[in-house]
């Protein structure tokens, strides 16, 4: 169990009891240490049943989580970037924080339809008739010899 709470922003703080950590063997560089010490961290967070966030943030976070989210709504973040357990633990918590901050962003403002200006319409039509004239002049020369 992760003991300390994870502060996201002034509205969202995830309690320590909501986070579960599991330490597993990691591959990659590290020499013999890799085979002996469980340095990789798997951070579990029950996103679907968390009382820390409102429904909109939960829904956005579930979309962002993708394949990292189980059918039961539990998010798993695996961190094995560093050789030490503490740095991997910190990395996993930072990645969870970044994801929830991104999910908590306000939705973008709705798109407003715009009309082209009169000048741009006139320029487009003038250009169009000019192109038509050029193409008409490309035809075969009539009469001649």
MARFIRO-875870 format. One line per field, with one value per atom (N, C-alpha, C): residue number from 1; atom name; x, y, z. Coordinates in nm, 3 decimals, decimal comma, padded with zeros to 5 digits. Layout:
<atoms>
seq	[NUM_...]
atom	[CA_...]
c1	[X_...]
c2	[Y_...]
c3	[Z_...]
</atoms>
This chain:
<atoms>
seq	[1_1_1_2_2_2_3_3_3_4_4_4_5_5_5_6_6_6_7_7_7_8_8_8_9_9_9_10_10_10_11_11_11_12_12_12_13_13_13_14_14_14_15_15_15_16_16_16_17_17_17_18_18_18_19_19_19_20_20_20_21_21_21_22_22_22_23_23_23_24_24_24_25_25_25_26_26_26_27_27_27_28_28_28_29_29_29_30_30_30_31_31_31_32_32_32_33_33_33_34_34_34_35_35_35_36_36_36_37_37_37_38_38_38_39_39_39_40_40_40_41_41_41_42_42_42_43_43_43_44_44_44_45_45_45_46_46_46_47_47_47_48_48_48_49_49_49_50_50_50_51_51_51_52_52_52_53_53_53_54_54_54_55_55_55_56_56_56_57_57_57_58_58_58_59_59_59_60_60_60_61_61_61_62_62_62_63_63_63_64_64_64_65_65_65_66_66_66_67_67_67_68_68_68_69_69_69_70_70_70_71_71_71_72_72_72_73_73_73_74_74_74_75_75_75_76_76_76_77_77_77_78_78_78_79_79_79_80_80_80_81_81_81_82_82_82_83_83_83_84_84_84_85_85_85_86_86_86_87_87_87_88_88_88_89_89_89_90_90_90_91_91_91_92_92_92_93_93_93_94_94_94_95_95_95_96_96_96_97_97_97_98_98_98_99_99_99_100_100_100_101_101_101_102_102_102_103_103_103_104_104_104_105_105_105_106_106_106_107_107_107_108_108_108_109_109_109_110_110_110_111_111_111_112_112_112_113_113_113_114_114_114_115_115_115_116_116_116_117_117_117_118_118_118_119_119_119_120_120_120_121_121_121_122_122_122_123_123_123_124_124_124_125_125_125_126_126_126_127_127_127_128_128_128_129_129_129_130_130_130_131_131_131_132_132_132_133_133_133_134_134_134_135_135_135_136_136_136_137_137_137_138_138_138_139_139_139_140_140_140_141_141_141_142_142_142_143_143_143_144_144_144_145_145_145]
atom	[N_CA_C_N_CA_C_N_CA_C_N_CA_C_N_CA_C_N_CA_C_N_CA_C_N_CA_C_N_CA_C_N_CA_C_N_CA_C_N_CA_C_N_CA_C_N_CA_C_N_CA_C_N_CA_C_N_CA_C_N_CA_C_N_CA_C_N_CA_C_N_CA_C_N_CA_C_N_CA_C_N_CA_C_N_CA_C_N_CA_C_N_CA_C_N_CA_C_N_CA_C_N_CA_C_N_CA_C_N_CA_C_N_CA_C_N_CA_C_N_CA_C_N_CA_C_N_CA_C_N_CA_C_N_CA_C_N_CA_C_N_CA_C_N_CA_C_N_CA_C_N_CA_C_N_CA_C_N_CA_C_N_CA_C_N_CA_C_N_CA_C_N_CA_C_N_CA_C_N_CA_C_N_CA_C_N_CA_C_N_CA_C_N_CA_C_N_CA_C_N_CA_C_N_CA_C_N_CA_C_N_CA_C_N_CA_C_N_CA_C_N_CA_C_N_CA_C_N_CA_C_N_CA_C_N_CA_C_N_CA_C_N_CA_C_N_CA_C_N_CA_C_N_CA_C_N_CA_C_N_CA_C_N_CA_C_N_CA_C_N_CA_C_N_CA_C_N_CA_C_N_CA_C_N_CA_C_N_CA_C_N_CA_C_N_CA_C_N_CA_C_N_CA_C_N_CA_C_N_CA_C_N_CA_C_N_CA_C_N_CA_C_N_CA_C_N_CA_C_N_CA_C_N_CA_C_N_CA_C_N_CA_C_N_CA_C_N_CA_C_N_CA_C_N_CA_C_N_CA_C_N_CA_C_N_CA_C_N_CA_C_N_CA_C_N_CA_C_N_CA_C_N_CA_C_N_CA_C_N_CA_C_N_CA_C_N_CA_C_N_CA_C_N_CA_C_N_CA_C_N_CA_C_N_CA_C_N_CA_C_N_CA_C_N_CA_C_N_CA_C_N_CA_C_N_CA_C_N_CA_C_N_CA_C_N_CA_C_N_CA_C_N_CA_C_N_CA_C_N_CA_C_N_CA_C_N_CA_C_N_CA_C_N_CA_C_N_CA_C_N_CA_C_N_CA_C_N_CA_C_N_CA_C_N_CA_C_N_CA_C_N_CA_C_N_CA_C]
c1	[00,083_00,000_00,088_00,047_00,118_00,065_00,154_00,111_00,070_00,147_00,118_00,022_-00,057_-00,156_-00,085_-00,153_-00,097_-00,175_-00,107_-00,168_-00,166_-00,284_-00,294_-00,304_-00,408_-00,423_-00,506_-00,548_-00,620_-00,758_-00,810_-00,941_-00,930_-00,822_-00,809_-00,687_-00,711_-00,604_-00,645_-00,558_-00,588_-00,532_-00,619_-00,578_-00,482_-00,397_-00,297_-00,359_-00,475_-00,538_-00,594_-00,611_-00,662_-00,555_-00,428_-00,318_-00,256_-00,230_-00,164_-00,041_00,071_00,195_00,243_00,300_00,357_00,493_00,594_00,728_00,763_00,809_00,840_00,979_01,032_01,164_01,155_01,257_01,260_01,372_01,352_01,456_01,543_01,626_01,706_01,837_01,905_02,037_02,030_02,139_02,145_02,232_02,279_02,370_02,302_02,375_02,323_02,211_02,212_02,109_01,969_01,956_01,826_01,769_01,856_01,810_01,778_01,828_01,812_01,703_01,694_01,608_01,488_01,371_01,249_01,242_01,290_01,295_01,179_01,116_01,003_00,881_00,800_00,683_00,557_00,458_00,325_00,233_00,182_00,094_-00,050_-00,134_-00,274_-00,361_-00,460_-00,553_-00,691_-00,786_-00,923_-00,991_-00,978_-01,026_-01,179_-01,244_-01,390_-01,461_-01,407_-01,475_-01,408_-01,325_-01,253_-01,345_-01,346_-01,426_-01,353_-01,229_-01,146_-01,180_-01,246_-01,269_-01,417_-01,457_-01,594_-01,607_-01,730_-01,757_-01,694_-01,690_-01,632_-01,483_-01,412_-01,268_-01,243_-01,327_-01,314_-01,332_-01,436_-01,464_-01,348_-01,295_-01,182_-01,059_-01,035_-00,918_-00,931_-01,053_-01,074_-01,044_-01,079_-01,047_-00,897_-00,830_-00,685_-00,609_-00,663_-00,594_-00,581_-00,683_-00,677_-00,658_-00,553_-00,530_-00,476_-00,436_-00,384_-00,497_-00,622_-00,738_-00,798_-00,823_-00,883_-01,034_-01,099_-01,245_-01,315_-01,249_-01,306_-01,287_-01,213_-01,191_-01,067_-00,974_-00,851_-00,740_-00,675_-00,567_-00,435_-00,351_-00,220_-00,114_-00,023_00,090_00,215_00,293_00,417_00,535_00,624_00,741_00,867_00,952_01,079_01,192_01,175_01,270_01,404_01,399_01,520_01,565_01,687_01,742_01,700_01,658_01,621_01,469_01,428_01,286_01,219_01,289_01,232_01,205_01,300_01,283_01,171_01,159_01,050_00,915_00,913_00,789_00,745_00,840_00,814_00,768_00,831_00,798_00,653_00,613_00,477_00,376_00,403_00,311_00,303_00,417_00,418_00,336_00,348_00,272_00,122_00,084_-00,057_-00,107_-00,026_-00,062_-00,081_00,013_00,004_-00,124_-00,157_-00,275_-00,402_-00,410_-00,530_-00,539_-00,426_-00,427_-00,479_-00,436_-00,482_-00,632_-00,680_-00,823_-00,905_-00,845_-00,918_-00,922_-00,850_-00,851_-00,994_-01,031_-01,166_-01,182_-01,304_-01,324_-01,298_-01,253_-01,228_-01,358_-01,351_-01,475_-01,534_-01,667_-01,729_-01,688_-01,676_-01,633_-01,747_-01,714_-01,815_-01,795_-01,904_-01,897_-01,868_-01,784_-01,752_-01,787_-01,820_-01,851_-01,732_-01,706_-01,598_-01,637_-01,539_-01,569_-01,608_-01,673_-01,715_-01,595_-01,488_-01,367_-01,308_-01,306_-01,247_-01,334_-01,466_-01,556_-01,530_-01,521_-01,497_-01,362_-01,259_-01,126_-01,129_-01,200_-01,208_-01,279_-01,391_-01,466_-01,386_-01,313_-01,232_-01,122_-01,055_-00,951_-01,008_-01,130_-01,193_-01,224_-01,278_-01,309_-01,181_-01,076_-00,946_-00,891_-00,902_-00,855_-00,937_-01,068_-01,156_-01,114_-01,082_-01,039_-00,910_-00,812_-00,684_-00,708_-00,795_-00,820_-00,892_-00,979_-01,051_-00,953_-00,854_-00,755_-00,660_-00,659_-00,571_-00,624_-00,746_-00,806_-00,730_-00,765_-00,697_-00,722_-00,620_-00,635_-00,728_-00,827_-00,922_-00,879_-00,906_-00,880_-00,731_-00,656_-00,515_-00,471_-00,438_-00,380_-00,475]
c2	[-00,119_00,000_00,125_00,223_00,351_00,431_00,476_00,540_00,685_00,763_00,906_00,940_01,045_01,089_01,153_01,148_01,207_01,334_01,450_01,580_01,605_01,623_01,649_01,800_01,862_02,008_02,050_02,177_02,222_02,158_02,095_02,028_01,877_01,819_01,673_01,628_01,542_01,476_01,331_01,240_01,098_01,048_00,988_00,937_00,819_00,800_00,693_00,555_00,534_00,401_00,364_00,462_00,434_00,379_00,400_00,357_00,229_00,134_00,010_-00,005_-00,040_-00,058_-00,202_-00,249_-00,383_-00,370_-00,433_-00,424_-00,555_-00,544_-00,663_-00,650_-00,761_-00,760_-00,683_-00,603_-00,523_-00,574_-00,560_-00,596_-00,476_-00,486_-00,372_-00,362_-00,245_-00,230_-00,236_-00,274_-00,282_-00,395_-00,477_-00,586_-00,689_-00,744_-00,849_-00,798_-00,667_-00,605_-00,631_-00,634_-00,655_-00,792_-00,891_-01,026_-01,048_-00,961_-00,980_-00,894_-00,768_-00,672_-00,636_-00,631_-00,591_-00,440_-00,383_-00,237_-00,176_-00,251_-00,196_-00,184_-00,081_-00,055_-00,066_-00,136_-00,138_-00,063_00,050_00,133_00,108_00,063_00,035_00,142_00,189_00,292_00,260_00,240_00,208_00,337_00,364_00,488_00,497_00,386_00,385_00,413_00,362_00,376_00,478_00,565_00,661_00,776_00,805_00,919_01,053_01,050_01,171_01,260_01,206_01,284_01,284_01,388_01,392_01,306_01,286_01,193_01,237_01,369_01,417_01,384_01,410_01,382_01,232_01,152_01,005_00,958_01,008_00,966_01,004_01,126_01,168_01,083_01,054_00,973_00,831_00,778_00,643_00,640_00,748_00,756_00,762_00,844_00,860_00,732_00,655_00,536_00,429_00,412_00,314_00,172_00,105_-00,035_-00,056_00,053_00,041_00,023_00,036_00,025_-00,114_-00,181_-00,315_-00,304_-00,418_-00,418_-00,373_-00,394_-00,354_-00,205_-00,135_00,008_00,040_-00,057_-00,034_00,004_00,116_00,167_00,111_00,059_00,011_00,088_00,150_00,220_00,147_00,103_00,032_00,123_00,135_00,221_00,139_00,131_00,058_00,134_00,266_00,350_00,362_00,361_00,382_00,254_00,257_00,138_00,127_00,237_00,230_00,226_00,156_00,138_00,272_00,355_00,484_00,575_00,580_00,668_00,614_00,483_00,425_00,452_00,446_00,472_00,617_00,708_00,850_00,873_00,804_00,816_00,771_00,659_00,608_00,707_00,763_00,860_00,988_01,031_01,151_01,128_01,009_00,978_00,972_00,920_00,919_01,062_01,145_01,286_01,359_01,339_01,405_01,363_01,233_01,185_01,246_01,254_01,309_01,460_01,529_01,673_01,696_01,612_01,624_01,596_01,499_01,466_01,576_01,651_01,756_01,889_01,899_02,024_02,054_02,182_02,215_02,182_02,149_02,116_02,239_02,216_02,331_02,403_02,533_02,606_02,555_02,558_02,508_02,591_02,526_02,594_02,681_02,806_02,895_02,899_02,881_02,887_03,030_03,043_03,177_03,183_03,303_03,322_03,387_03,351_03,421_03,567_03,655_03,797_03,820_03,933_03,965_03,975_04,038_04,054_03,919_03,822_03,691_03,616_03,633_03,568_03,626_03,759_03,824_03,782_03,776_03,734_03,591_03,504_03,363_03,352_03,424_03,417_03,477_03,586_03,649_03,552_03,488_03,389_03,272_03,232_03,118_03,150_03,270_03,306_03,325_03,374_03,388_03,252_03,152_03,016_02,960_02,984_02,935_02,996_03,124_03,193_03,133_03,108_03,048_02,911_02,833_02,698_02,704_02,803_02,818_02,850_02,934_02,973_02,859_02,752_02,639_02,551_02,574_02,489_02,498_02,415_02,414_02,545_02,587_02,710_02,680_02,763_02,737_02,810_02,748_02,812_02,834_02,895_02,913_02,897_02,774_02,755_02,695]
c3	[00,000_00,000_00,000_-00,078_-00,079_00,040_00,124_00,249_00,232_00,157_00,150_00,036_00,060_-00,039_-00,158_-00,275_-00,397_-00,428_-00,416_-00,442_-00,592_-00,652_-00,796_-00,820_-00,766_-00,770_-00,650_-00,644_-00,524_-00,508_-00,611_-00,602_-00,588_-00,638_-00,640_-00,560_-00,462_-00,387_-00,371_-00,413_-00,402_-00,270_-00,189_-00,057_-00,075_00,024_00,019_00,010_00,073_00,072_-00,066_-00,154_-00,289_-00,383_-00,348_-00,433_-00,378_-00,467_-00,429_-00,517_-00,454_-00,530_-00,517_-00,626_-00,629_-00,697_-00,638_-00,693_-00,763_-00,888_-00,969_-01,028_-01,076_-01,141_-01,272_-01,298_-01,421_-01,511_-01,640_-01,736_-01,764_-01,864_-01,907_-01,832_-01,840_-01,780_-01,628_-01,568_-01,422_-01,374_-01,467_-01,430_-01,342_-01,247_-01,161_-01,071_-01,045_-00,961_-01,016_-01,148_-01,214_-01,177_-01,166_-01,137_-00,989_-00,902_-00,758_-00,695_-00,740_-00,671_-00,758_-00,695_-00,766_-00,770_-00,879_-00,888_-00,964_-01,053_-01,130_-01,039_-01,063_-00,980_-01,065_-01,012_-01,073_-00,977_-01,021_-00,938_-00,981_-00,887_-00,916_-00,852_-00,929_-00,880_-00,934_-00,842_-00,882_-00,927_-01,056_-01,115_-01,113_-01,144_-01,157_-01,025_-00,913_-00,784_-00,692_-00,747_-00,663_-00,619_-00,488_-00,440_-00,456_-00,502_-00,510_-00,628_-00,731_-00,853_-00,891_-00,965_-01,014_-01,140_-01,185_-01,296_-01,428_-01,453_-01,579_-01,586_-01,477_-01,474_-01,487_-01,418_-01,426_-01,570_-01,637_-01,775_-01,868_-01,853_-01,935_-01,907_-01,779_-01,742_-01,798_-01,799_-01,854_-02,004_-02,074_-02,216_-02,237_-02,155_-02,167_-02,130_-02,037_-01,988_-02,095_-02,176_-02,285_-02,235_-02,282_-02,249_-02,107_-02,042_-01,905_-01,804_-01,849_-01,761_-01,774_-01,661_-01,665_-01,681_-01,701_-01,717_-01,589_-01,475_-01,347_-01,318_-01,405_-01,388_-01,306_-01,296_-01,221_-01,319_-01,292_-01,376_-01,326_-01,417_-01,378_-01,455_-01,380_-01,441_-01,400_-01,499_-01,470_-01,500_-01,402_-01,418_-01,394_-01,498_-01,483_-01,553_-01,562_-01,634_-01,561_-01,428_-01,349_-01,281_-01,228_-01,163_-01,017_-00,956_-00,815_-00,798_-00,692_-00,664_-00,631_-00,554_-00,514_-00,633_-00,726_-00,844_-00,934_-00,946_-01,026_-00,960_-00,828_-00,753_-00,777_-00,769_-00,793_-00,937_-01,032_-01,173_-01,199_-01,138_-01,157_-01,101_-00,985_-00,924_-01,007_-01,063_-01,149_-01,275_-01,333_-01,455_-01,428_-01,312_-01,273_-01,255_-01,190_-01,168_-01,301_-01,395_-01,526_-01,599_-01,593_-01,663_-01,605_-01,472_-01,409_-01,433_-01,433_-01,465_-01,607_-01,700_-01,839_-01,848_-01,770_-01,769_-01,704_-01,613_-01,540_-01,615_-01,727_-01,804_-01,851_-01,854_-01,900_-02,049_-02,090_-02,231_-02,319_-02,443_-02,531_-02,564_-02,590_-02,623_-02,754_-02,766_-02,889_-03,010_-03,125_-03,246_-03,299_-03,332_-03,390_-03,540_-03,612_-03,758_-03,801_-03,902_-03,953_-04,101_-04,148_-04,289_-04,356_-04,483_-04,554_-04,579_-04,583_-04,604_-04,750_-04,774_-04,912_-05,004_-04,954_-05,035_-05,075_-04,979_-05,011_-05,112_-05,103_-05,200_-05,340_-05,349_-05,479_-05,538_-05,454_-05,502_-05,555_-05,482_-05,525_-05,660_-05,676_-05,802_-05,918_-05,892_-05,995_-06,040_-05,943_-05,972_-06,053_-06,014_-06,081_-06,228_-06,251_-06,390_-06,470_-06,407_-06,474_-06,516_-06,428_-06,461_-06,578_-06,575_-06,682_-06,816_-06,816_-06,938_-06,992_-06,903_-06,942_-07,005_-06,946_-06,998_-07,133_-07,149_-07,276_-07,388_-07,359_-07,458_-07,496_-07,416_-07,447_-07,559_-07,601_-07,706_-07,836_-07,931_-08,060_-08,135_-08,202_-08,283_-08,399_-08,421_-08,529_-08,658_-08,774_-08,903_-08,925_-08,962_-08,980_-09,124_-09,164_-09,297_-09,395]
</atoms>
